Amino acid sequence: MYMTDEELVVQAIAGDIQAFRPLIERYELPLFRYAVYLVHDADAADDIVQDTFIKAYRNLNSFRTSAKFSSWIYRIAHNTAMDTLKHTHNYVADSEIISEQVSDAPSAAVLVDMGIAGQDIEHCLAQLPVKYREAVALHYLQDMSYREISDVTHVSVSAVGVRVSRAKRMLQIICKARGVHS
């Protein structure tokens, strides 16, 4: 019998330690991919995911069962990744944003959606400032809605839309400079 994330959380809070295992199995790989896109280091991403699950388990009582568990666990992963970036000095300041626009560059959304030039697109994504990289990773790679991304990042839905839009423009510039074409 399939149980929802929220039902598993309720069981875990009630003392069924094993109820947390399916949550780990469901979210371990997606959280790892998300963390890798943010920090660009598989070992650090492993640590982020492990820390995320430890923090989530320790704080299950603070989870509101009326909310989505996925948004809650991604928020924990987001905070953990941001802490990691700040401590490793890999955080890209907002002032380092690419501002020029290129109209004839390939569509970044198409590249991401179709998985064209997998490694090239990953290198292009890696050059984005973290807040834009995160929005693109959550929207296109984790298939989250703007509302869900808003819940994870604690920015407004409209700000999420702006970040995704700007990220696509930046990706067009970066991909064109790398010679990535669809």
Wavefront OBJ file of the C-alpha trace (Angstrom):
o trace
v 0.000 0.000 0.000
v 1.372 3.376 -1.045
v 1.418 6.008 1.678
v 1.748 9.722 1.034
v 4.716 11.616 2.397
v 2.504 13.322 4.915
v 1.056 10.004 6.158
v 4.573 8.659 6.617
v 5.544 11.756 8.593
v 2.533 11.298 10.889
v 3.586 7.683 11.509
v 7.194 8.700 12.167
v 6.077 11.384 14.624
v 3.934 8.758 16.361
v 7.075 6.699 16.976
v 7.349 4.428 13.926
v 11.023 5.020 13.109
v 10.783 2.832 9.983
v 8.180 5.178 8.469
v 10.962 7.645 7.714
v 12.850 5.145 5.499
v 10.488 5.460 2.470
v 10.882 9.240 2.645
v 14.646 8.846 2.406
v 14.240 6.464 -0.515
v 11.900 8.885 -2.320
v 13.966 12.005 -1.847
v 17.609 10.917 -1.622
v 18.389 11.018 -5.354
v 16.346 14.137 -6.232
v 17.882 16.033 -3.292
v 21.344 14.857 -4.314
v 20.837 16.111 -7.893
v 19.531 19.413 -6.532
v 22.497 19.795 -4.178
v 24.995 18.977 -6.933
v 23.506 21.696 -9.126
v 23.887 24.164 -6.287
v 27.361 23.308 -4.977
v 29.013 21.512 -7.932
v 30.657 18.953 -5.686
v 29.341 15.405 -5.303
v 30.989 14.875 -1.913
v 29.567 18.121 -0.553
v 26.175 17.218 -2.053
v 26.278 13.857 -0.251
v 26.959 15.686 3.007
v 24.149 18.151 2.320
v 21.660 15.343 1.690
v 22.750 13.457 4.807
v 22.511 16.621 6.912
v 19.120 17.393 5.364
v 17.673 14.040 6.424
v 19.164 14.309 9.908
v 17.707 17.793 10.350
v 14.358 16.703 8.918
v 14.121 13.713 11.238
v 15.099 15.748 14.298
v 12.524 18.390 13.427
v 9.600 16.241 12.272
v 7.451 17.694 15.048
v 7.758 21.121 13.435
v 6.368 19.852 10.119
v 2.792 20.999 9.470
v 0.971 18.022 7.999
v -1.246 20.443 6.077
v 1.852 21.468 4.069
v 3.708 19.500 1.406
v 6.572 17.418 2.744
v 8.488 17.857 -0.521
v 8.574 21.647 -0.140
v 9.612 21.291 3.505
v 12.480 18.858 2.819
v 13.705 20.915 -0.144
v 13.692 23.999 2.080
v 15.925 22.190 4.559
v 18.219 21.116 1.693
v 18.219 24.679 0.361
v 19.280 26.124 3.728
v 21.927 23.439 4.200
v 23.342 24.037 0.704
v 23.399 27.813 1.217
v 25.301 27.318 4.485
v 27.767 25.076 2.666
v 28.265 27.610 -0.113
v 28.807 30.441 2.332
v 31.394 28.445 4.262
v 33.278 27.357 1.139
v 33.245 30.808 -0.475
v 31.588 29.460 -3.633
v 28.636 31.790 -3.238
v 28.209 34.076 -6.248
v 27.211 37.578 -5.226
v 24.095 39.100 -6.789
v 26.243 41.862 -8.274
v 27.959 39.297 -10.527
v 24.853 38.864 -12.700
v 25.174 38.735 -16.459
v 23.115 41.633 -17.778
v 23.516 41.569 -21.562
v 20.946 39.843 -23.759
v 21.478 37.824 -26.915
v 18.436 37.372 -29.130
v 19.763 34.665 -31.484
v 21.067 32.275 -28.820
v 19.498 28.839 -28.416
v 16.549 28.616 -26.074
v 17.871 27.547 -22.667
v 14.459 26.152 -21.754
v 14.549 23.929 -24.832
v 18.076 22.790 -23.990
v 17.101 21.957 -20.430
v 13.773 20.353 -21.374
v 15.316 18.172 -24.063
v 18.544 17.384 -22.236
v 20.582 18.512 -25.254
v 24.323 18.573 -24.673
v 23.985 17.211 -21.148
v 27.473 18.041 -19.930
v 27.545 21.357 -21.778
v 24.244 22.458 -20.263
v 25.542 21.449 -16.820
v 28.617 23.630 -17.358
v 26.358 26.462 -18.500
v 24.139 26.049 -15.413
v 27.215 26.032 -13.176
v 28.029 29.570 -14.290
v 24.722 31.008 -13.116
v 24.534 32.820 -9.780
v 23.151 30.401 -7.212
v 19.687 31.962 -6.851
v 19.095 31.618 -10.602
v 20.700 28.174 -10.828
v 18.450 27.037 -8.002
v 15.277 28.335 -9.669
v 16.134 26.585 -12.948
v 17.148 23.352 -11.204
v 13.943 23.202 -9.180
v 11.671 24.149 -12.077
v 13.156 22.175 -14.954
v 15.085 19.392 -13.265
v 12.872 18.728 -10.233
v 9.657 19.636 -12.087
v 8.446 21.983 -9.340
v 5.815 24.653 -9.881
v 6.603 28.296 -9.143
v 4.446 27.981 -6.003
v 6.531 25.024 -4.764
v 9.771 26.851 -5.552
v 8.432 29.834 -3.642
v 7.827 27.581 -0.635
v 11.376 26.199 -0.846
v 13.206 29.479 -1.374
v 10.921 31.760 0.652
v 10.608 34.292 -2.139
v 7.356 35.340 -3.793
v 5.920 33.416 -6.737
v 6.504 36.454 -8.941
v 10.155 36.603 -7.838
v 10.510 32.936 -8.790
v 9.139 33.754 -12.246
v 11.617 36.604 -12.613
v 14.501 34.344 -11.538
v 13.544 31.626 -14.022
v 13.173 34.200 -16.801
v 16.513 35.854 -16.027
v 18.192 32.464 -15.704
v 16.977 31.510 -19.183
v 18.366 34.752 -20.639
v 21.683 34.199 -18.853
v 21.804 30.595 -20.041
v 21.280 31.763 -23.605
v 24.327 34.001 -23.299
v 26.446 31.407 -21.543
v 25.448 28.588 -23.931
v 26.140 30.734 -26.972
v 29.574 31.642 -25.609
v 30.291 27.907 -25.104
v 29.085 27.136 -28.628
v 26.129 25.052 -27.422
v 23.422 25.052 -30.078
v 20.170 23.152 -30.364
l 1 2 3 4 5 6 7 8 9 10 11 12 13 14 15 16 17 18 19 20 21 22 23 24 25 26 27 28 29 30 31 32 33 34 35 36 37 38 39 40 41 42 43 44 45 46 47 48 49 50 51 52 53 54 55 56 57 58 59 60 61 62 63 64 65 66 67 68 69 70 71 72 73 74 75 76 77 78 79 80 81 82 83 84 85 86 87 88 89 90 91 92 93 94 95 96 97 98 99 100 101 102 103 104 105 106 107 108 109 110 111 112 113 114 115 116 117 118 119 120 121 122 123 124 125 126 127 128 129 130 131 132 133 134 135 136 137 138 139 140 141 142 143 144 145 146 147 148 149 150 151 152 153 154 155 156 157 158 159 160 161 162 163 164 165 166 167 168 169 170 171 172 173 174 175 176 177 178 179 180 181 182
